[in-house]
Amino acid sequence: MAAVLIPLLPPLLFGLWCWSRPLFSGTWRRSPAWFAWSALLLLLGAGVTYLVGSLAGASLDPEEACHRAGETYDRAYRRANFDEYTRWFPLRDKCHAGYDLVPAWVNPVFVALLVLALAGLVHAVVLAVHRRRTEEDGAVNREA
């Protein structure tokens, strides 16, 4: 595991450093690029969250995953609710009516990260349009 994480650490730390510099200097409020990069990081976090939820149980055999979790496996319930655990969203992988292998935090965090990413992208566009209009107004005023 460490062999996989160690090569990823320097680029991750460099990216974090580049992302956090505007926070310390106070320029993040006016930077469309900072909001766009933040939205990209939030989308990456949403992808990781979805991956964690979809790999919950981490077994091709759901019965085995349920037994590893200490729960009984209800084959009749799984057959009756086949469409429930084959959907893309919300993520579900129930052993029986009362126990889900997907952690309870996965679906709300996934939605929150997507909403925040969308808000960041919208704010980046608004800042970019505002900056462009301000620059155009300044150019028109200088010509007059």
Buried (B, 14 or more C-beta within 10 A) or exposed (E): EEEEEEEEEEEEEEEEEEBEEBEEEEEBEEBBEBBBBBBBBBBEBBEEBBEBBBEBBEBEEBBEBBBEBEBEBBEEBBEEBEEBBEEEEBBBBBBBEEBBBBEEEBBEBBBBBBEBBEBBBEBBEEBBEEEEEEEEEEEEEEEE
